[in-house]
Amino acid sequence: MNAPCLIIALDVPSSVQALALAQALAGLPLWLKVGLELFTAEGPDLVRVLLKRSFPLFLDLKFHDIPPTVRGAVRAAARLGAHMLTLHLEGGEAMAAAALEGRGEARAGEPPIMGVTVLTSLRETENGLLEDLVLQRALEAKRWGLDGIVCSGREVSSVRKACGPDFLCLCPGIRFEGEPAGADQARVVSPAEAVAAGADFLVMGRPVTRSANPAAAARRALNDMGRRA
């Protein structure tokens, strides 16, 4: 496995804020993430601008619609130049197949398409059914030909055992050791814990973007991951 990558979520409402964060993080070995709020506010033009900043870009729109719509959306996102995409695995095999077809119509084998298993805002139950559901959906995603899945760092180890070392795991909900999860996340882990479990991509938002010094916070995360910043 290659060294795990840190992705900074630009979960801000405007291009002015997003570009300011990109400038503050310039030169660091990380990715940027554009999600629903920012993409809805600023559209593909901001994605094009960010791609010129030399960061790999994760376009996290979590596609979930009828297969023809998802096929067209993935085709458009791949042509835009995004380096990774997401879709909800609840959409089923036909939707996943359509996504792969759309990608193939734009760029052969690129970008990786990651299936969202269970949102990290949902809490685990006492009987462990949530982890079972994550694993079930991970196995489906692999069978359907997707590149990997989105799950919490708590589930990476079991997914890795079931799906093998080449199946990608992307983990949101990353918090510094001892930091509270906050109202928006439930199943959180630290950067070091996610890496130890075998995560390929770690997504951090507020711990970096709301820091008084985003670059210093990002360097701290990279150091915790064992990456030289």
Secondary structure as UniProt FT lines:
FT   STRAND          5..9
FT   HELIX           15..24
FT   TURN            25..27
FT   STRAND          31..34
FT   HELIX           36..51
FT   TURN            52..54
FT   STRAND          57..63
FT   HELIX           67..80
FT   STRAND          84..88
FT   HELIX           89..91
FT   HELIX           93..106
FT   TURN            108..109
FT   STRAND          113..116
FT   TURN            120..121
FT   TURN            126..127
FT   HELIX           129..144
FT   STRAND          148..150
FT   TURN            153..155
FT   HELIX           156..163
FT   TURN            165..166
FT   STRAND          168..171
FT   TURN            177..178
FT   TURN            183..184
FT   HELIX           191..197
FT   STRAND          201..204
FT   HELIX           206..209
FT   HELIX           214..224
FT   TURN            225..226
//
